[in-house]
């Protein structure tokens, strides 16, 4: 009997990261090349200070990102800038953004996560419902950090009632449950046609033991927090089987080492993301589903081909990412540098997920 053929290379077509934090300035210059090299496009989160909450600020941020892409010499990477939903957002502003091609809205409940102080005070009040009605008519997409203000392990589950009301009131508006972390949320995907979700690498591979099972590991602290083994396994099953209602969104969120030590929430996973996913899917004998999880599902869920000229270009001239089964090492740290006089000096060090660990796969 012949042994199964060993897989030594993988090719991914047009990988997409549907939830990415690039920050700005020197931090963006340090972290962007990891994503621009690996993905054809990414949905960029707007929770900067000040927030990306208008057409003007979205255009300006996109220009800064594209300048950074050019500087990093990475080819074929499209930033998709989301608009921060605030209490001061108007339907006219939505119309302006949609007309200009900015289709994504990001909803943060006030105080839920990093830089969410400008977030929404009451998700279901009359003003917000008017915005959702307008977004539905404009065929926009609402990406939601879905957490209540309750007990930390129940916040996503408690927010489920809000998601149900939104999905019911606005049946033609797509809602994305960002970085889904709780197995109790999964039935919502099955029960409501217009609810979808993104999954992160950390939520499908880590549980609370990785955060607090031994010495407290601040590099594993994020919001929503990583949860129980049952949650991790249920989410991993969705990813490995490329469930049609989910797509990959890293939620890679860089913070300097000192900020992490002081309790900043966010896991910087961008370095070596695709090799880690290949290794994970290979281990579970699901490599055949990886293309759908990191690209095909997102193409369909967000219906890129129907509205995005850039996505149409992705299909005409695809970005292929090649991985081979040779070892690589995740960086111990990534430095963000700034000019001091005539010299570049490190301003902050950003520690990646699984820093220093050796992987079986590498991106060519």
C-alpha positions, 0 to 999 in steps of 0.5 A: 500500500502506497504511503500518502503523498507528502505535501511540501508546498502550498499556493494561496490565491488572493489571501484576505485579512478581514480585520487588521490594525495598522495604527499610524506613523512609525508603528504602521511603518514597522508592522505593515510589511508583514500584512502587505507581503502576505495578503492581497487586501485587508480591512483596516480598523479605524480606532485611531486617535482621532478616529477615522470617522469621516470621508476626509479622514478615511481618504487621508488614512488610506493615502498614508497606508498606500504611501507606506506600502510603496515605501515598503516595496510590497506589491499588490496590497489594497487597504479597505478602510472602515469608517468608525460609527460614532454618535455624531455620524449622519446619514449624509456622511454615510451617503458620501462615503458609500458614493466614494467607495467606502463601504465598511462601517465599524461599530464599537460599543463605547468603552469596549476595547482600545480607543473605543471612547468615541464608540456608540452609547446605545446601539439600538437608539433612534439615531443609530437605527436611522443610520442602519436603515441608511446603511441598508439602503446603501448596501454597506456592511457593518462590522461589530465588536459585539460585547456588552459591559458585563462579566468578561467571559459573558460579554459576547454572549450577552451582546447576542440579543442586540445582534438578533434585534439588528439582524431582524430589524434590518434583514438586508444589511450584512452584519459581521461579528468581528473576532468571534470568541464564544461558542454560544454565538455560533447558532446566530450564524445558522439562524440569521441569514445576514449575520456572519463572523470573522475568526482570529488565529489566537481565538482558534488556538489559545484558551485562558490557560495561555493567558493566566494558567501559569504566570500572567502572559500580557502578550495573550491579552486581547478583547474579546478575551480568549476563552475556554477550551470548549470555545476554542475547539468550537471556533477551530472546527468552524475554521478548519471546515471553512464554514460558509458564514466565517472568514479569516480576520487576524485582529492583529493589534500591535502595542509597544512592549511598555503598553502591553505591560501596562495592560493594553489589549491586543495580540500582534499576530501579523508576522508569519500568519500564513505559515502558522495557518498552513501548519495548523490546517495541515496538522488537522488534515484540512489543508484543502479548506485553507483557501476558502477560509483565507480568501474564497469565503470573504470574496463571497460574504463581502460580495467584492466582485459586484462593487469593488473595481480593485477586487475585480482586478484581483481576479484578473491579476491574482496575487499568489502567495507561495509557502513551502515546508521549510522551517522559519522562526517567528521574530522575537520582536519588531522595532518601530524606529524614529529619526533622532537627528541623523540616526534612526533609533528604536521608539518601541518594541512590539512582541509578536504572537509566539515570538521566537518559536520555530515553524515548519512552514515558511512563506517564500 
